Amino acid sequence: MSQNFVEELKWRGMLHDSMPGVEEHLSEAMRSAYVGFDPTADSLHIGNLVPIMLLAHYQRCGHQPLALVGGATGMIGDPSGKSSERNLLDEATLRHNQEAIKAQLSHFLDFESDTPNAAKLVNNYDWMREFSFLEFIRDVGKHITVNYMMAKDSVKNRISAESTNDGMSFTEFTYQLVQGYDFLHLYKANNCTIQMGGSDQWGNITTGTELIRRIGNEKGFAITCPLITKSDGSKFGKSEGGNVWLDAKRTSPYKFYQYWLNSSDEDAEKYIKIFTFLGQEEIETIVKSHKEAPHQRGLQKRLAQEITTMVHSIADFENAERASNVLFSKTFKADIATIDEETFLDVFEGVPQAELPKSDLDSGLDMIAALSAKTEFLNSNGEARRALKENSVSVNKEKVKEDYTISSDDLINGTYVILNKGKRNTYIIKFV
């Protein structure tokens, strides 16, 4: 193989645990490995990026990645790390979600290549839907004892948790058997010998290796990656609006870019190894340069550039970068006019707004009306006059006096005017 996969994971900080012998197993031939993805939404989020990068590095090291969409397991619910059962979805919704997820995975994995290690997408619903309950407990269930299943942390934690008043359903209890059977099926159908996932999946993955050993009399392997944590203790992958999604409709490229740009130095140094394909020497150079001038945030900028380009596009990255810099631009009005309306609203999210008719601009809108009477940005006409006399008011980042009138020439993208009092107070007028 062109690279040692396990060594690649080690230096990137992406290896949590692996079964003995896996490195030798990988050195002998091209191997197939899979990671499972939850299809309960039509987009993955950045919490899924670590297992996605596992598969991407796996393919780059010459092996074959399989992405399993859990259409069947999505109808059950995985107890790992959960305190309650989740909503179950119908088949049509799951199929739609599967196609959306494949499109996102295509940014990282090569599904189209005619090489032996081309990626494949599989759905466990395709082999589970014909399985009757009686067949399953006869052919699979009898090989794994209840004692073995009860010993798993994911089960013990749910049963013993004081907050779980309703306990764990039989449906969820059997999850590890269904996931274990997935591994056995892929072993038989695709010669897949390795399952990978987050460290919280170790119990489910090893149930699969146990089934391969007991039913197939063969050996399967497990590789897990660490669960990502943030240095400040807050949850990775969450913003004020919830999950940071890979779908631009759910999380805009600008907000996606901002999430990585706002990483702490400590986190960014960890993330750039995990979430980019940059090599070890280049990353060391970037980190060294950053430490010499941390105020320039070169590490965060490069991290945000690489991952936004990978998940979205180079054009989306450039738009997000431009939007991030626009507030400090010396040619503010010209630069902000190049940003689309959605990104404009992202940049000024949370800034108070007023809507006024465009007819107010026909003879020009005087500054007192713009600041107070028409918008209530400032509390009174007197406060507006004082601010103008103190030279603290700007229109589209340019200082104005009391005699200034706002006209259609001031409109950004034909709609918006930005008012500022000092550096901290911003207000938007939307002309409709």
N, C-alpha and C positions, 0 to 999 in steps of 0.2 A: 504493500500500500504506500501511497505517496507521503502520508503523514501518519504519525502515531496518534490515534484519536484520544486515547486516555491521557497521554502527555499533554496534548492540546487543551483538554479540559482542566488539567491540573494547574497549568500556569495561568489560565484565565479565571481560576477560582470557581469553576463550574462543576467540580466533582465532589459530591458529598459521600457517596458510598458505592462500592461495586463488589460483585461476587468474585471470589478468587478464581483465577484462570481466564478472566475475560480478555486481558491484554494479549495473552498467548493465542486465544481463540481468534481474535481479530487479526493477528499477524499471519495466520495460516491461509486465509482466503478472503474474498469479498463476502461480507455477511449482511444479512437483513436485520434491521432493528425497527421497532415501532414505538410511537408515543400516542397516547389517547387524548382526544380533545372533546370537551363538553359542548354539544351542539344546542344548548338551550337558548342561545341568542344567535342572530345572524351576523355577529362580529366577534372576533377574539379581542382581548384587551391586553395591555402591556404585561399583566401577570402571566400571560401565556407565552411571552417572548423568550423566556429561558428555555422551556422545552422545544420551542421552534428553533432556537439557535443550536440546541443539541442536535436536532435532525440536520440542520444546515451544515454544521461542522462535520457531521457524520458523512454526509454526501461528499463534501469537499475532500475528505480523507479516503475517498474511493469506495465507500460502502453504500448500500441501498437503504434509504429511509422510507418507512411506511408511516403515513399519518392516518390514524384510525379516528373516524368520527363516531362517537358513541350513540348511534341512533337507538339501540336497544337499551344500553345503560342510561341514556338520557331519559328513558321512560321510567327509570327506577329511582335514581338518585344515589350519589356516593356519600356515605357517612363521614368520610375523612374530613376532619376540620369543620364539620357542620354541626349545628346544634338542633336543626329541625329538618324535616323533609322539604323538598322543593316541588314546585308545580310540574306536572307531567305534560308533555306535548304530544300533539297528534302527528301522524306520519308525514302529512303534507308540509307542515311547518318544519319538521326535522329535515326533510329533503331540501327545502329552500335554504335552511341554515347551512346545510352541508355544502351546497354550491357556493354560497357566500364565503364560507371558511376556506374552501379550496382556492378561491380567487386571491384571498389574503396570503395563504401559504405560498402561492406561486411567486410572490415577491422574494421568497427565501429559498425555495426548493425548485429544482428543475423536473417538472412532470413530463415535459415534451420530448426530452432527449431519447435517441434510439440506443443509448449506451446501456450496458447491463445494470448500472446502478441508478437508472432513472427512478425518481420518486413515484410512489403510488399512493392513492387515496382509497381507503377501504371503510366500509360502514358495517359495524357488527350486527345491525338489524338485518342485513342480507343473509346471515347464516343463523341468526337466532329466531327469526320469525316462524320458521317451519318446525322449530324444536318444541315438542309438547312438554308440559310440566312433568308428566310421568317419565318421559324419555330422559329429561334432564336429571331428575333425581336418581334415576337408575344408572345412567351412563357417566354422570359427572359427580353428583352429590355423594355417592357411596364411597368415593375415593378420599374425601376430606372429612375429618372428624369435627364434631361440634367443639371439642376441646381445642383443636387447632385454630378454628375460626374465632373462638372466644378469646384466645390469647393475643390477638392482634390489637395494637394500640387504638386503632380507629374504632374498634368495637368497644373495648374497655372504657375508653374516654367518654363515649356516648352513653353507655349504660350507667356509669358512675357519676356523671355530671349532675350536680344538684339542680342546675337550671332546666334540665330536661325532664319535665313533669310526665311526659307521655312515653318515655322510654324509646326504644328503637323497634320499628316494625320489622316483621319477618322479611318484607320486601327489601328493606335496606340491609338487613343482616346478610341476605344472599348476594349482595353486590359483589363481594370479593370472589364468589364462585363464578359469577358471570364474567367478570374481568379476567379471572384465571382461565376460564374456558376460551376467551378471546386469544390469549397467548397460545394455548394449545392448538386452536384452530389455525392461527397464522403460522405456527410451527409446521403443521402438517401441510397446509395449502401453499405457503410461500417460503418454506424453509427459513422462517424467521426465528432466530435463536436468542435475540436480546430484546428486552423491554426496558424503556427508559422513562423517567418521569421525575416529579419533584420528590423530595425526601419524605413527604407525608404519604407517598404512594408505595413505600417499601413493602408494607404488609400485603397490599393487593397484588403487587408484582411477584412477590415470593410465593403467593398462592398459585400463581401461574407456573412458576418453575417447579413447584411441587406436583402439579397435575402432569406436567411434561415428564417428570421423573416417574410418577406412579403409573400413568396410563401409557406413555410412549416409551418408557424405560430409556429416556434420553436426558440430555442436560440442557437446560435453558439458563440464561444469565440475566442479571439485573444491574442497571446503572442508574443512580439517582443524582440529581443536582440539588444544591442547597436552595432553601426558600429565601428569597431576597428580602432583606430588612433594610430600613433606613437608619442612618446614624442617630437621628433625633428621636427614634422610637415610634414615629408615625408609620402608618401602613404604606408599603410600596404599592404604586399603581393606583392610588386614590388621590383625587383632587377635591376641591370644594364641591364640585358638581357630581362626584361619584367616581366610577371607573374611568380610566383613560383608555378609550377604545382605539382600535386600529382603523375603524371605519370613519372616513372623513365626515360623514353625516352625523355621527354620534359625538365625535371629538374632532373639532376642526384642526387642520394642519398647524394653524397658528398656536392653538392651545396645546397641541401635542408637542410642538417645538418648545414652547415655554416651559412645559413640565420638565424637560431635560435640561434646559438652560438654567433653571432655578435649582438644580442639584447642588448640594454642598460639595466642597472640595473632596472630602473623604468619600462621599458616595460616587461622585463623578469618576474618581480614580478607579473605583471598583466597576462601575457600569461600563466604562469604555472598553474594558477587557471582555465583558460578558455580552454586550449588546452591539458590538461592531465586529467586522472582519479584519480590522487593522492588525498588523503583525506586532510581535513583541517589541522589536527594536523601535518601530515607529511610535508605539504607545509610550515607551520609556522616554523617548525624545520629547513627546508632547507633554508628559507629566513633568519632566525636568524644566522645560520652558515655562510651564504654568507656575511652578514653585518659585521661579525667579521673578515673575510679575503676576502674582495671583489676582490683583485688582483688574487685570484685563480679561479674566475669566476665559482664557484660551482653551482650557480643558473642557469646560462646559460647552463652549461654542462648537468645538470640533465634535463632541459627543452628539449634540443636538443636530448638527449638520448630517452626520453619518446616518443616524437612525431615522430622521425625518425623510431623508432622500430614499432610504431603503423601504420604509413603510408606505410612503406616499410617492413623491417624485422630486426630481431636481428643481422643477418649476415651483412646486409647493414649498420646498425648503427656501428658495430664493424669495418668494413672496412673504413667508413667515419671518425671515431674517430682516427683510426691508421693513416690515411692519414693526418689528421689535426695535429697530433703530430710528423709526420715523419721529418719535417724540423729541429726539435729540438732534434732529436734522437742521442744518442751516437753511435748507431749501424746503421747509416743511410742507407748504401748500402744494408744490410741484410733486414732491415725493408721495404725499398721502393720496394724491389723485391717481396714483398708479396701483393703489390697493383696492381690491374688490370690496363690495359693500359688506359682505359677511365678515371679512377680516377686519374691516374698519370698526364694525360693531363689537368684535372680539376685543380689539385694542382698547376700546372705550367702554367695556362692560362695567356696569355698575355706576357709570357717570349719569347724573340726573339729566333729563331731557324735557324739552317742551316742543310741541308741534304748533307751527304757525302757518297760515296760508301764504302761498307764494305771492299773492296779491299785495301783501305788506311790503314787498320789495319794489313795487312799481315806482314809487317816488322816494325810495330809500327808507330804511328803518333806523330811527335815531338811537343813539347808544343808551340813553336813559330808558327808553321803552324796551330795548333789547335786554338790558340788565335787570330791570325791575318791573315796570308796569305790565309788560306783556309776558314775562317769563317767571318772575319772582325768584330769579337767581340770587339777587341781592334783596334785602328786606324792604328797602325804601328807595325813593328817588334821591333822597338826601345822601344815603350811603353810596348810591351809584355815582353821584357827582363827586363825592369825596375821593372815591377810588380812581376816578378818571383824572382828578386834579393831582393825585399822588403818583400818576403814571404807572398804575399797577394793573391796568386792564389791557388785554390783548385780544385781537380777533384773528383766529387761525395763526396764533403764535407771534403776531406782529403787534407792537404797542400802538394804541390809538388814543386820541383825545376826545373831548366831549363833542366836538363839531363833526366827528366821523359819522357817516351813515352807511349801514350795511346794504349792499346791493346784490343783484344776481351774480356779479363778478366775484363775490366772495364765496359762492357756493362750492363745496367740495362734492365732486361726483353729482353736481346738479341738485343736491338735496341738503347738505349739512353745513352748519357754521359752528366753529368751536370757539367758545369764550373762556377766557381765563382771568381770574383775579389773583394776582401773585402766582407763585409756582404750584401751590397745592390745590386751589379751587378751580375745578373745571366744570363746564356746562356745555351741553349740546343743544342747538336749535335745529329741529328738522322741519324744513319747509315743504309743504305738501300741496 
